[in-house]
């Protein structure tokens, strides 16, 4: 006879289906967070900084030849710099470079989960290092012009990828003597290839060994600890003494890190601190091995708030990256204008200028005035565009001449100054696509074909600038062809003066305006440039002789020149002006302006300015009385500002 079965007592454990359901829901949460991470990265790069990404590659250089590779390998971390420059060039096509950049970020997310055993509810932590690296790029603004680290966007991506792979492998080594061999091999081979990131990996391995020592109490781990410390110190010193021969030992250990030493740029170290903090916390806090995990998943904390901590930290990091990242509409517009000016798309420059709703910076005004001059519209439209003085929001003291010096000097015919600043940039920050192009342009137009060919041959070994260099070959081989190219002929006509380096004090706009304002005679282009400069500087005495030459040689007098002549003649009558024919509409508006001036004579200046703007904004009269031109002036007894 069968005995009746006793009822089973509840064990208090969750049934298996509940566990499976919890695992599935956690997987969906992690996939959702990963999708949001990808969208966030695309918005922060391609969505908000497309032109900035183009500029990053413009200030970088990668060349397919043996010499470039050997020069890159002459300092610790050479392979990282070489690969980083290779990938940076793809930002020439912003969406392509962004996809490669995103691919590396996703690789780091995956490696972080493997190297630190971050699964389940801890998985959001794996996004932290990738977000920190994203901030290294997005936090840059004007300071991108001060970088001396080639391949800057991809260096932390490649360096951290190597670090995580090495650390993941080290965790699989359990015997102390093998750990020591692993440490020595990694440091010996990794330091010349990955620089500081190799040393950082060595430090993490030592900390992991220290944690094993504390946890297991095995004295045999002291071998790995002491030996690893000696390896981390001695191997770089041997490289410093016998291989690389770099002058500064401190920078030797910190190779592949930027040089943000100015007080204003210290905030740019924040993402590096965030990354270092994560690596240290992950090494010292998360489980030592898979035995600490239940079915390869971390056990959920009993306190529900602790389960939310990784997600909260993920969201906080995401918001930090977004709000600390550098965003300035003026900077974005300046870069867009520069990109259009580089292509000599002057209509696009004016279109960008018309879209500006706030007070423009001086660099915006310079781009606008250059475009108007190149299109032959300056005499009729220059003062219809606002001449603002909004300061640039730069943290590192970046000067306009460092950003666009070669561009403006070249376009205004100062070929020697354009070449000089291209060379200064190359000496201080290394060769770049930007500086090489202006070295080619100025050398070829100056008749220095051999020098131009030298620079052009470098660009011919690039991927995206090869076509530009091949197009320049014809003029380099036959300089006379420039006389049949309208664009180049315009540059040469603007160069019809004694082009000597007499000191610009690093003040781009001030020098260009004063040089043009004081020039005498020359072809019609130079005379018109001088008239425009004197109008901006409000100099009637220098305006008159150039104006009369222009009026006697040109079939039509532009509107702004007529406006200036009427105003200056009212202030101090000039003989001969009665022989000139003025536009009746200009004469009528001038009479109205004079009447309004008398009417508003006793009112406050700001009130008069507002009233006059309603009728006369866009005229030279309004500019003359109500616009203050704030130009940088050289400081006496101060040496030349060196980049």
C-alpha positions as CSV (number, residue, x, y, z in Angstrom):
1,X,0.0,0.0,0.0
2,X,1.4,3.4,-1.0
3,X,2.1,5.9,1.6
4,X,0.5,9.3,1.0
5,X,3.1,11.8,-0.1
6,X,3.8,14.6,2.3
7,X,3.2,18.0,1.1
8,X,6.3,19.9,0.1
9,X,7.2,22.9,2.2
10,X,7.8,26.2,0.5
11,X,11.5,26.9,0.2
12,X,11.1,30.6,0.1
13,X,13.1,30.8,-3.2
14,X,11.8,32.3,-6.3
15,X,10.6,29.8,-8.9
16,X,12.8,29.3,-12.0
17,X,10.3,31.0,-14.4
18,X,10.5,34.2,-12.3
19,X,14.3,34.2,-12.6
20,X,14.1,33.7,-16.3
21,X,11.6,36.6,-16.6
22,X,13.8,38.9,-14.5
23,X,16.8,38.0,-16.7
24,X,14.9,38.7,-19.9
25,X,13.6,42.1,-18.6
26,X,17.1,43.1,-17.5
27,X,18.4,42.2,-21.0
28,X,15.8,44.4,-22.6
29,X,16.7,47.3,-20.3
30,X,20.3,46.9,-21.2
31,X,19.5,46.9,-24.9
32,X,17.4,50.0,-24.6
33,X,20.2,51.8,-22.8
34,X,22.6,50.7,-25.5
35,X,20.3,52.1,-28.2
36,X,20.0,55.4,-26.3
37,X,23.8,55.5,-25.9
38,X,24.2,55.1,-29.7
39,X,21.7,57.8,-30.5
40,X,23.2,60.1,-27.9
41,X,26.7,59.6,-29.4
42,X,25.4,60.3,-32.9
43,X,23.6,63.5,-31.9
44,X,26.7,64.8,-29.9
45,X,29.0,64.2,-32.9
46,X,27.3,64.2,-36.2
47,X,24.2,66.1,-35.1
48,X,25.8,69.0,-33.2
49,X,29.4,69.1,-34.4
50,X,29.5,68.1,-38.1
51,X,31.7,71.1,-39.1
52,X,33.9,70.7,-36.0
53,X,34.7,67.1,-37.0
54,X,35.7,68.3,-40.4
55,X,38.0,70.9,-38.8
56,X,39.6,68.2,-36.6
57,X,40.8,66.3,-39.6
58,X,41.8,69.5,-41.3
59,X,44.3,70.1,-38.4
60,X,45.6,66.6,-38.6
61,X,47.6,64.6,-41.1
62,X,48.1,61.0,-42.2
63,X,50.5,60.1,-45.0
64,X,51.0,56.7,-46.6
65,X,54.7,56.4,-46.7
66,X,57.5,54.8,-44.7
67,X,59.0,58.1,-43.4
68,X,55.8,59.2,-41.8
69,X,55.5,55.8,-40.0
70,X,59.1,56.0,-38.7
71,X,58.7,59.6,-37.5
72,X,55.5,58.7,-35.7
73,X,57.2,55.7,-34.0
74,X,60.0,58.0,-32.6
75,X,58.1,58.5,-29.3
76,X,56.3,56.2,-26.9
77,X,52.8,55.3,-28.1
78,X,53.9,55.6,-31.7
79,X,51.6,52.9,-33.0
80,X,48.6,54.5,-31.3
81,X,49.3,57.9,-32.8
82,X,49.8,56.3,-36.2
83,X,46.5,54.4,-36.1
84,X,44.7,57.4,-34.6
85,X,45.8,59.7,-37.4
86,X,44.8,57.1,-39.9
87,X,41.2,57.0,-38.5
88,X,41.0,60.8,-37.9
89,X,41.3,61.5,-41.6
90,X,37.9,59.9,-42.2
91,X,36.2,62.9,-40.5
92,X,36.8,64.5,-43.9
93,X,33.5,62.8,-44.6
94,X,31.9,63.5,-41.2
95,X,29.3,60.6,-41.2
96,X,32.0,58.1,-42.2
97,X,34.4,59.2,-39.4
98,X,31.5,59.2,-36.9
99,X,30.6,55.6,-37.7
100,X,34.2,54.5,-37.2
101,X,34.4,56.5,-34.0
102,X,31.1,55.0,-32.8
103,X,32.4,51.5,-33.7
104,X,35.4,52.0,-31.4
105,X,33.1,53.2,-28.6
106,X,30.9,50.1,-28.9
107,X,34.0,48.0,-28.8
108,X,35.1,49.6,-25.5
109,X,31.6,49.0,-24.1
110,X,31.9,45.3,-24.9
111,X,35.5,45.0,-23.6
112,X,34.6,46.8,-20.4
113,X,31.9,44.2,-19.7
114,X,34.3,41.4,-20.3
115,X,37.4,42.9,-18.5
116,X,35.5,43.9,-15.4
117,X,32.7,41.2,-15.4
118,X,29.9,43.8,-15.7
119,X,26.8,41.8,-16.5
120,X,23.1,42.1,-15.7
121,X,22.1,45.1,-13.7
122,X,25.7,46.3,-13.6
123,X,25.9,46.5,-17.4
124,X,25.2,50.3,-17.6
125,X,28.6,50.9,-16.0
126,X,30.2,49.7,-19.2
127,X,29.1,52.9,-21.0
128,X,31.0,55.1,-18.6
129,X,34.5,54.9,-20.2
130,X,33.1,55.4,-23.7
131,X,31.2,58.4,-22.5
132,X,34.3,59.9,-20.9
133,X,36.2,59.5,-24.2
134,X,33.3,61.2,-26.0
135,X,33.6,64.1,-23.7
136,X,37.3,64.4,-24.5
137,X,36.2,65.3,-28.0
138,X,33.0,67.3,-27.4
139,X,34.5,69.4,-24.7
140,X,37.0,70.9,-27.1
141,X,36.1,74.3,-28.7
142,X,38.6,76.8,-29.9
143,X,41.3,74.8,-28.1
144,X,41.3,72.3,-31.0
145,X,43.7,74.8,-32.6
146,X,46.2,74.3,-29.7
147,X,46.4,70.5,-29.9
148,X,49.9,69.1,-30.4
149,X,48.7,65.5,-30.3
150,X,48.1,64.1,-33.7
151,X,45.1,61.8,-34.0
152,X,43.6,63.3,-30.8
153,X,40.0,61.9,-31.2
154,X,41.1,58.3,-31.7
155,X,44.1,58.1,-29.3
156,X,42.1,57.4,-26.2
157,X,39.9,54.9,-28.1
158,X,42.8,52.9,-29.4
159,X,44.8,53.2,-26.1
160,X,41.9,52.1,-24.0
161,X,41.1,49.2,-26.3
162,X,44.6,47.9,-25.9
163,X,44.5,48.4,-22.1
164,X,41.2,46.5,-21.7
165,X,42.3,43.7,-23.8
166,X,45.5,43.3,-21.8
167,X,43.7,43.6,-18.5
168,X,41.2,41.0,-19.6
169,X,44.0,38.6,-20.5
170,X,45.7,39.3,-17.1
171,X,42.7,38.3,-15.2
172,X,42.8,34.9,-16.7
173,X,46.4,34.3,-15.4
174,X,46.2,32.9,-11.8
175,X,49.8,31.9,-11.0
176,X,52.0,34.7,-9.6
177,X,55.1,33.8,-11.6
178,X,53.0,33.8,-14.8
179,X,51.5,37.1,-13.8
180,X,55.0,38.6,-13.4
181,X,55.9,37.4,-16.9
182,X,52.7,38.8,-18.3
183,X,53.3,42.2,-16.6
184,X,56.9,42.4,-17.9
185,X,55.9,41.4,-21.5
186,X,53.0,43.8,-21.6
187,X,55.0,46.7,-20.3
188,X,58.0,45.9,-22.5
189,X,56.0,45.6,-25.7
190,X,53.1,47.9,-24.8
191,X,54.9,51.0,-23.8
192,X,56.5,51.9,-27.1
193,X,53.2,51.1,-28.9
194,X,50.6,52.4,-26.5
195,X,52.5,54.9,-24.2
196,X,50.7,56.0,-21.1
197,X,47.9,53.6,-21.7
198,X,50.3,50.7,-21.4
199,X,51.6,52.0,-18.1
200,X,48.0,52.6,-16.9
201,X,47.2,49.0,-17.8
202,X,50.3,47.9,-15.8
203,X,49.0,49.9,-12.8
204,X,45.6,48.3,-13.0
205,X,47.2,44.8,-13.1
206,X,49.2,45.6,-10.0
207,X,46.1,46.9,-8.2
208,X,44.3,43.7,-9.2
209,X,47.1,41.6,-7.8
210,X,47.0,43.6,-4.6
211,X,43.4,42.9,-4.3
212,X,44.0,39.2,-4.8
213,X,46.7,39.4,-2.1
214,X,44.3,41.0,0.4
215,X,41.5,38.7,-0.5
216,X,43.3,35.3,-0.6
217,X,46.2,36.1,1.8
218,X,48.7,34.2,-0.4
219,X,52.2,35.5,0.1
220,X,53.1,34.3,-3.4
221,X,51.3,37.3,-4.9
222,X,54.1,39.5,-3.4
223,X,56.3,38.3,-6.2
224,X,53.9,39.8,-8.8
225,X,53.5,43.0,-6.8
226,X,57.2,43.8,-6.2
227,X,58.3,42.6,-9.6
228,X,55.5,44.5,-11.3
229,X,56.4,47.7,-9.6
230,X,60.0,47.4,-10.7
231,X,58.9,46.6,-14.2
232,X,56.6,49.7,-14.4
233,X,59.5,52.0,-13.3
234,X,62.6,50.5,-14.9
235,X,61.3,49.6,-18.4
236,X,60.2,53.2,-19.3
237,X,63.5,54.5,-17.9
238,X,65.4,52.1,-20.1
239,X,63.4,53.3,-23.1
240,X,64.0,56.9,-22.1
241,X,67.8,56.4,-21.8
242,X,68.5,54.1,-24.8
243,X,65.7,54.2,-27.3
244,X,63.7,57.4,-27.6
245,X,66.0,60.2,-26.4
246,X,63.2,62.6,-25.5
247,X,64.3,65.7,-23.4
248,X,61.5,65.7,-20.8
249,X,61.1,62.7,-18.6
250,X,57.7,63.8,-17.1
251,X,56.2,64.1,-20.6
252,X,57.8,60.8,-21.5
253,X,55.7,59.0,-18.9
254,X,52.6,61.0,-20.0
255,X,52.9,60.5,-23.7
256,X,49.6,60.4,-25.6
257,X,48.1,62.8,-23.1
258,X,47.3,66.4,-24.1
259,X,49.1,69.4,-22.7
260,X,46.3,71.3,-21.0
261,X,48.4,73.3,-18.5
262,X,46.8,76.7,-18.7
263,X,44.5,77.6,-15.8
264,X,41.6,78.2,-18.3
265,X,42.0,74.7,-19.9
266,X,42.3,72.6,-16.7
267,X,38.6,71.8,-17.0
268,X,39.5,69.8,-20.1
269,X,41.1,67.2,-17.8
270,X,37.6,66.3,-16.4
271,X,37.0,63.4,-18.8
272,X,40.4,61.9,-18.1
273,X,39.6,62.1,-14.3
274,X,36.3,60.4,-15.0
275,X,37.9,57.6,-17.0
276,X,40.7,57.1,-14.5
277,X,38.1,57.0,-11.6
278,X,36.1,54.4,-13.4
279,X,39.1,52.1,-14.1
280,X,40.3,52.3,-10.5
281,X,36.8,51.7,-9.1
282,X,36.1,48.8,-11.5
283,X,39.4,47.2,-10.7
284,X,39.0,47.5,-6.9
285,X,35.3,47.0,-6.5
286,X,33.8,44.6,-8.9
287,X,34.0,40.7,-8.5
288,X,37.4,39.1,-8.7
289,X,36.2,36.1,-10.7
290,X,33.2,34.4,-12.2
291,X,32.6,32.2,-9.1
292,X,31.2,35.3,-7.4
293,X,28.4,35.4,-10.0
294,X,25.2,33.3,-10.1
295,X,24.8,31.8,-13.6
296,X,27.2,34.4,-14.9
297,X,24.9,37.2,-13.6
298,X,25.5,39.3,-10.5
299,X,23.1,38.7,-7.7
300,X,20.5,41.4,-7.4
301,X,20.9,43.5,-4.2
302,X,18.2,43.0,-1.7
303,X,17.7,46.8,-1.5
304,X,15.9,47.9,-4.6
305,X,17.6,51.4,-4.6
306,X,21.0,49.7,-5.1
307,X,19.6,48.0,-8.2
308,X,18.9,51.4,-9.7
309,X,22.4,52.8,-8.9
310,X,24.1,51.8,-12.2
311,X,21.2,53.3,-14.3
312,X,21.3,56.5,-12.2
313,X,25.0,56.8,-12.6
314,X,24.7,56.1,-16.4
315,X,22.1,58.9,-16.7
316,X,24.2,61.3,-14.6
317,X,27.2,60.7,-16.8
318,X,25.1,61.1,-20.0
319,X,23.9,64.5,-18.8
320,X,27.4,65.5,-17.7
321,X,28.7,64.8,-21.2
322,X,25.9,66.8,-22.8
323,X,26.0,69.9,-20.6
324,X,29.8,70.1,-20.1
325,X,30.4,69.6,-23.8
326,X,31.4,72.8,-25.5
327,X,28.5,74.4,-27.4
328,X,28.8,77.9,-28.9
329,X,26.8,79.0,-31.9
330,X,29.4,81.7,-32.8
331,X,32.2,79.1,-32.9
332,X,30.0,76.8,-35.0
333,X,29.3,79.6,-37.4
334,X,32.9,80.6,-37.6
335,X,33.9,77.1,-38.5
336,X,31.1,76.9,-41.1
337,X,32.3,80.2,-42.6
338,X,35.8,79.0,-42.7
339,X,34.9,75.8,-44.4
340,X,33.0,77.8,-47.1
341,X,35.9,80.3,-47.5
342,X,38.3,77.4,-47.9
343,X,36.1,76.3,-50.9
344,X,35.8,79.9,-52.0
345,X,32.0,79.5,-51.8
346,X,31.4,83.2,-51.0
347,X,27.6,83.0,-51.4
348,X,27.5,80.4,-48.7
349,X,29.5,82.7,-46.4
350,X,27.0,85.4,-46.9
351,X,24.1,83.0,-46.3
352,X,25.7,82.0,-43.0
353,X,26.2,85.6,-42.1
354,X,22.5,86.4,-42.7
355,X,21.5,83.5,-40.4
356,X,23.3,85.1,-37.4
357,X,20.7,86.5,-35.0
358,X,23.0,87.8,-32.3
359,X,25.9,90.2,-32.3
360,X,28.6,88.6,-34.5
361,X,32.3,88.1,-33.5
362,X,35.0,90.0,-35.3
363,X,36.0,86.8,-37.1
364,X,32.4,86.5,-38.5
365,X,32.6,90.1,-39.7
366,X,36.0,89.4,-41.4
367,X,34.6,86.4,-43.2
368,X,31.5,88.4,-44.4
369,X,33.6,91.4,-45.6
370,X,36.0,89.0,-47.4
371,X,33.1,87.3,-49.2
372,X,31.6,90.7,-50.2
373,X,34.9,91.9,-51.5
374,X,35.5,88.8,-53.5
375,X,32.0,89.0,-55.0
376,X,32.4,92.7,-55.8
377,X,29.6,93.7,-53.5
378,X,31.4,95.3,-50.6
379,X,30.9,98.9,-51.9
380,X,27.2,98.5,-52.0
381,X,26.4,96.0,-49.2
382,X,29.3,95.8,-46.6
383,X,27.6,98.1,-44.0
384,X,24.2,96.4,-44.4
385,X,25.7,93.5,-42.4
386,X,26.2,94.1,-38.7
387,X,29.8,94.9,-37.6
388,X,29.7,93.4,-34.2
389,X,32.4,93.0,-31.5
390,X,31.1,90.0,-29.6
391,X,34.1,88.3,-27.8
392,X,35.0,84.7,-28.7
393,X,34.3,82.3,-25.9
394,X,37.8,80.7,-25.9
395,X,39.4,79.2,-22.8
396,X,42.9,78.8,-24.1
397,X,43.6,82.3,-25.4
398,X,43.3,81.2,-29.1
399,X,43.9,84.1,-31.4
400,X,42.0,84.6,-34.8
401,X,45.4,84.5,-36.5
402,X,46.0,81.0,-35.2
403,X,42.6,79.9,-36.6
404,X,42.5,81.6,-40.0
405,X,45.7,83.6,-40.4
406,X,47.0,81.8,-43.6
407,X,43.5,81.9,-45.1
408,X,43.0,85.7,-44.8
409,X,46.6,86.6,-45.6
410,X,46.4,84.5,-48.8
411,X,43.0,85.8,-49.9
412,X,44.1,89.4,-49.5
413,X,47.4,88.8,-51.3
414,X,49.9,88.8,-48.4
415,X,51.6,85.6,-49.7
416,X,54.7,85.9,-47.5
417,X,52.6,86.3,-44.3
418,X,50.4,83.4,-45.3
419,X,53.5,81.2,-45.8
420,X,55.0,82.5,-42.6
421,X,52.0,81.6,-40.4
422,X,51.7,78.2,-42.2
423,X,55.3,77.5,-41.3
424,X,54.8,78.7,-37.7
425,X,51.9,76.4,-37.3
426,X,53.9,73.5,-38.7
427,X,56.8,74.1,-36.4
428,X,54.7,74.5,-33.2
429,X,51.9,71.9,-33.8
430,X,53.2,69.7,-36.6
431,X,52.1,69.4,-40.2
432,X,48.5,69.4,-41.1
433,X,46.3,69.3,-44.2
434,X,45.4,72.9,-43.5
435,X,48.9,74.3,-43.2
436,X,50.3,72.2,-46.1
437,X,47.7,73.6,-48.5
438,X,48.6,77.2,-47.8
439,X,52.3,76.4,-48.0
440,X,51.6,74.9,-51.5
441,X,49.5,77.9,-52.6
442,X,51.8,80.6,-51.4
443,X,55.0,78.9,-52.6
444,X,53.6,78.2,-56.1
445,X,52.3,81.8,-56.6
446,X,55.7,83.2,-55.3
447,X,57.4,81.2,-58.0
448,X,59.1,78.7,-55.6
449,X,58.1,75.6,-57.6
450,X,60.6,73.3,-55.9
451,X,59.3,74.2,-52.4
452,X,55.7,74.0,-53.5
453,X,56.3,70.5,-55.0
454,X,57.8,69.4,-51.7
455,X,54.7,70.2,-49.8
456,X,52.3,69.1,-52.5
457,X,53.9,65.7,-52.7
458,X,53.0,65.1,-49.1
459,X,49.4,65.9,-49.7
460,X,49.4,63.6,-52.8
461,X,50.0,60.7,-50.4
462,X,46.8,61.4,-48.4
463,X,43.4,59.8,-49.2
464,X,41.1,62.8,-49.2
465,X,43.4,65.7,-50.2
466,X,45.2,63.8,-53.1
467,X,42.8,65.2,-55.7
468,X,43.4,68.8,-54.6
469,X,47.2,68.2,-54.7
470,X,47.0,66.7,-58.2
471,X,45.0,69.7,-59.4
472,X,47.8,72.0,-58.1
473,X,50.5,70.0,-60.0
474,X,49.8,71.8,-63.3
475,X,50.4,75.3,-61.8
476,X,53.5,74.1,-59.9
477,X,55.1,72.8,-63.1
478,X,54.0,75.8,-65.1
479,X,53.5,78.9,-62.9
480,X,52.4,81.0,-65.9
481,X,49.1,79.1,-65.9
482,X,48.1,81.1,-62.8
483,X,47.6,84.1,-65.1
484,X,44.8,82.3,-66.9
485,X,43.0,81.3,-63.7
486,X,40.7,84.1,-62.6
487,X,40.8,83.1,-58.9
488,X,44.6,83.0,-58.8
489,X,44.9,86.1,-60.9
490,X,42.9,88.0,-58.4
491,X,45.3,86.9,-55.6
492,X,48.3,88.0,-57.7
493,X,46.7,91.4,-58.4
494,X,46.2,91.9,-54.7
495,X,49.9,91.0,-54.2
496,X,51.0,94.0,-56.3
497,X,52.9,95.7,-53.4
498,X,56.2,95.4,-51.5
499,X,55.3,92.1,-49.7
500,X,57.7,92.1,-46.8
501,X,57.4,90.8,-43.3
502,X,57.4,93.9,-41.2
503,X,55.6,92.6,-38.1
504,X,51.9,92.0,-37.5
505,X,52.1,91.5,-33.7
506,X,49.8,88.4,-34.2
507,X,46.9,90.9,-34.8
508,X,45.3,89.7,-38.0
509,X,42.4,92.2,-38.6
510,X,44.3,95.2,-37.2
511,X,47.3,94.5,-39.5
512,X,45.2,93.9,-42.6
513,X,43.1,97.0,-42.2
514,X,46.0,99.3,-41.4
515,X,48.1,97.9,-44.2
516,X,45.3,98.4,-46.7
517,X,44.3,101.8,-45.3
518,X,47.9,103.2,-45.7
519,X,48.6,101.8,-49.1
520,X,48.9,104.2,-52.0
521,X,48.1,103.8,-55.6
522,X,48.0,100.4,-57.3
523,X,45.5,98.6,-59.4
524,X,41.7,99.1,-59.0
525,X,41.4,96.1,-56.6
526,X,44.0,97.6,-54.2
527,X,42.5,101.0,-54.4
528,X,39.0,99.7,-53.6
529,X,40.5,97.6,-50.7
530,X,42.1,100.8,-49.4
531,X,38.8,102.7,-49.6
532,X,37.0,100.0,-47.7
533,X,39.6,99.8,-45.0
534,X,39.5,103.6,-44.5
535,X,35.7,103.5,-44.3
536,X,35.9,100.9,-41.5
537,X,38.6,102.9,-39.7
538,X,36.6,106.1,-40.2
539,X,39.5,108.0,-41.8
540,X,38.3,110.8,-44.1
541,X,41.7,112.2,-44.8
542,X,42.9,108.9,-46.3
543,X,39.6,108.2,-48.0
544,X,39.5,111.3,-50.2
545,X,42.6,110.7,-52.5
546,X,41.6,107.1,-53.1
547,X,38.0,108.0,-53.7
548,X,38.8,110.6,-56.3
549,X,41.1,108.1,-58.1
550,X,38.4,105.5,-58.0
551,X,35.6,107.9,-59.2
552,X,37.7,109.0,-62.1
553,X,38.5,105.5,-63.4
554,X,35.4,103.5,-62.7
555,X,32.0,103.9,-64.5
556,X,30.0,103.7,-61.3
557,X,30.5,104.8,-57.7
558,X,29.1,102.2,-55.2
559,X,26.4,103.4,-52.7
560,X,28.6,103.2,-49.6
561,X,31.3,105.3,-51.2
562,X,28.7,108.0,-52.2
563,X,27.3,107.9,-48.6
564,X,30.8,108.4,-47.2
565,X,31.7,111.2,-49.6
566,X,28.5,113.1,-48.8
567,X,29.1,112.8,-45.0
568,X,32.8,113.7,-45.1
569,X,32.1,116.6,-47.5
570,X,29.6,118.0,-45.0
571,X,32.2,117.8,-42.2
572,X,34.9,119.3,-44.4
573,X,34.1,120.4,-47.9
574,X,36.3,119.0,-50.7
575,X,37.0,120.8,-54.0
576,X,36.0,118.9,-57.0
577,X,33.2,116.9,-55.5
578,X,30.6,119.1,-57.3
579,X,31.8,117.5,-60.5
580,X,30.7,114.0,-59.4
581,X,27.3,112.6,-60.1
582,X,25.5,111.1,-57.1
583,X,22.5,108.8,-57.1
584,X,19.3,110.9,-56.4
585,X,18.0,108.4,-53.9
586,X,21.3,108.5,-52.0
587,X,21.1,112.3,-51.9
588,X,17.5,112.3,-50.8
589,X,18.2,109.8,-47.9
590,X,21.3,111.9,-46.9
591,X,19.1,115.0,-46.6
592,X,16.7,113.0,-44.4
593,X,19.6,111.8,-42.3
594,X,20.8,115.4,-41.7
595,X,17.3,116.5,-40.8
596,X,16.9,113.6,-38.3
597,X,20.2,114.5,-36.8
598,X,19.1,118.0,-36.0
599,X,15.7,116.7,-34.7
600,X,17.3,114.2,-32.3
601,X,20.1,116.5,-31.3
602,X,19.3,116.8,-27.6
603,X,18.3,113.2,-26.9
604,X,20.4,110.5,-25.3
605,X,22.7,108.6,-27.7
606,X,21.1,105.2,-27.2
607,X,17.7,106.7,-27.9
608,X,19.0,108.4,-31.1
609,X,20.7,105.2,-32.1
610,X,17.4,103.3,-31.8
611,X,15.5,105.9,-33.8
612,X,18.1,106.2,-36.5
613,X,18.3,102.4,-36.8
614,X,14.6,102.4,-37.9
615,X,15.4,104.5,-41.0
616,X,19.2,104.3,-41.7
617,X,20.6,101.0,-40.4
618,X,22.6,99.6,-43.2
619,X,24.0,102.9,-44.4
620,X,27.6,104.1,-43.8
621,X,26.2,107.1,-41.9
622,X,24.7,104.8,-39.2
623,X,28.0,102.8,-39.1
624,X,30.0,106.0,-38.7
625,X,28.1,107.4,-35.8
626,X,26.8,104.3,-34.0
627,X,29.2,101.4,-34.5
628,X,32.3,101.2,-32.4
629,X,35.1,99.2,-34.1
630,X,37.0,97.4,-31.4
631,X,40.3,96.2,-32.8
632,X,43.1,94.5,-30.9
633,X,46.1,96.8,-30.5
634,X,49.7,95.7,-30.0
635,X,51.0,96.0,-26.4
636,X,54.1,98.2,-26.1
637,X,57.3,96.6,-24.9
638,X,55.8,93.2,-25.4
639,X,57.7,90.5,-27.4
640,X,56.0,88.9,-30.4
641,X,53.4,86.4,-29.3
642,X,54.7,83.0,-30.1
643,X,52.3,80.2,-30.8
